[in-house]
């Protein structure tokens, strides 16, 4: 296990507008305010397009699973929940790991790891907490070959 203890430094309320890309919008907010260590506490709204991954069997990979092709849905999609971590990569850039839960027009629910291509339909409302005294990192795990969360106490 890896863990670190810190404090909430700031809270940011964000509203993304129609047509904006969710991941790009969050990155812009992080760059605007210098957020490199934090968490996405809440996210709700509507999407015209959603693109996400779910684990799929890959027997040749460590743990036997990985991500395959993204699942893409278009049309009115309800964003039920958005959460994730905001980390700093080895080059001091913002690195996001975001998951979401969605519902289509018939109320069928879906969820997964967001990838590029999630476009706001009407609005997406997000709350971000920025941390201090924790270095939120994602590092390449040599055993699995995957970028994994690695909080560091500072």
C-alpha positions in Angstrom: 0.0 0.0 0.0 1.1 3.6 -0.6 -0.5 6.5 1.2 0.2 10.1 2.2 -1.6 12.7 4.4 -2.2 16.3 3.5 -4.7 19.1 3.5 -7.3 20.6 1.2 -5.7 23.9 0.0 -8.4 25.2 -2.3 -11.7 24.3 -3.8 -12.7 25.2 -7.4 -16.1 25.2 -8.9 -16.1 24.8 -12.7 -18.8 24.9 -15.3 -17.9 23.5 -18.8 -20.1 24.8 -21.6 -21.7 23.2 -24.6 -19.2 21.7 -27.0 -16.2 21.7 -24.7 -14.2 18.6 -24.2 -14.4 17.4 -20.6 -10.8 16.3 -20.2 -9.4 19.3 -22.0 -11.6 21.6 -19.9 -10.3 20.1 -16.7 -6.7 20.4 -17.9 -7.3 24.1 -18.7 -8.6 24.8 -15.2 -5.6 23.0 -13.7 -3.2 25.0 -15.9 -5.1 28.3 -15.1 -4.8 27.8 -11.4 -1.6 25.7 -11.2 -3.4 22.6 -9.8 -1.1 19.6 -10.0 -2.2 17.7 -6.9 -5.9 17.1 -6.2 -9.1 15.3 -6.8 -12.3 15.7 -8.8 -14.9 15.5 -6.0 -18.0 15.8 -8.2 -19.1 16.1 -11.8 -22.6 16.0 -13.3 -24.2 17.2 -16.5 -24.9 16.1 -20.0 -22.8 15.0 -22.9 -23.3 14.8 -26.6 -20.6 12.2 -26.9 -18.8 10.0 -24.4 -15.7 7.8 -24.9 -14.5 5.5 -22.2 -12.7 2.2 -21.5 -13.7 -0.8 -19.4 -11.3 -3.7 -18.6 -11.2 -6.4 -21.1 -9.4 -9.8 -21.0 -5.9 -9.8 -22.3 -4.3 -13.1 -21.1 -0.8 -12.1 -22.3 -0.8 -9.0 -20.1 0.1 -8.9 -16.4 -3.1 -9.5 -14.3 -4.8 -10.8 -17.5 -6.6 -7.6 -18.2 -6.1 -4.3 -20.0 -8.1 -1.7 -21.9 -9.2 -2.5 -25.5 -10.9 -0.2 -27.9 -12.9 2.7 -26.4 -16.7 2.5 -26.0 -18.2 5.5 -27.8 -21.8 6.6 -27.4 -23.4 9.6 -29.0 -26.6 11.5 -28.5 -28.0 12.8 -25.2 -26.0 11.2 -22.5 -26.6 12.0 -18.8 -23.3 12.4 -16.8 -24.4 10.8 -13.5 -21.0 11.1 -11.8 -17.4 12.1 -12.5 -14.5 11.5 -10.2 -10.7 11.1 -10.4 -7.3 12.2 -9.4 -5.2 15.1 -10.6 -1.5 14.2 -10.5 1.8 15.5 -11.8 3.8 13.4 -14.2 7.6 13.1 -14.4 7.8 16.2 -16.7 5.7 18.3 -14.2 2.7 18.2 -16.5 -0.9 17.6 -15.2 -1.8 13.9 -15.5 -5.5 13.0 -15.0 -7.1 9.7 -14.2 -10.9 10.1 -14.5 -13.8 7.7 -14.3 -17.4 8.4 -15.0 -20.9 7.0 -14.8 -23.4 7.7 -17.6 -27.0 6.9 -18.6 -28.4 6.9 -22.2 -31.8 8.2 -23.2 -33.5 5.0 -22.1 -31.9 5.1 -18.6 -29.4 2.3 -19.2 -26.3 2.9 -17.1 -22.6 2.7 -18.2 -19.4 3.5 -16.5 -15.6 3.5 -17.1 -12.3 5.2 -17.5 -12.6 8.4 -19.6 -10.5 8.9 -22.7 -10.4 11.8 -25.1 -13.6 12.8 -26.9 -16.2 13.6 -24.2 -18.2 16.6 -25.4 -20.5 18.7 -23.2 -24.1 18.8 -24.5 -25.5 21.6 -22.3 -23.4 21.8 -19.2 -21.0 19.9 -17.0 -20.5 21.1 -13.4 -17.4 20.0 -11.6 -15.9 20.6 -8.1 -12.1 20.1 -7.7 -10.1 20.1 -4.4 -6.5 21.0 -4.6 -4.2 19.4 -2.0 -1.1 20.5 -0.1 1.5 18.3 1.6 0.8 15.4 -0.8 2.6 14.9 -4.1 0.0 13.2 -6.3 1.9 11.2 -8.8 1.2 8.6 -11.4 4.3 6.4 -12.1 4.9 3.6 -14.6 4.7 0.3 -12.7 7.5 -1.9 -14.2 5.7 -5.1 -13.2 2.4 -4.3 -14.9 3.5 -1.8 -17.5 0.7 0.5 -16.4 0.7 4.1 -15.0 -0.4 3.7 -11.3 -1.3 6.2 -8.6 1.6 6.8 -6.2 0.9 9.4 -3.5 4.0 10.8 -1.8 4.2 12.6 1.5 5.9 16.0 1.3 
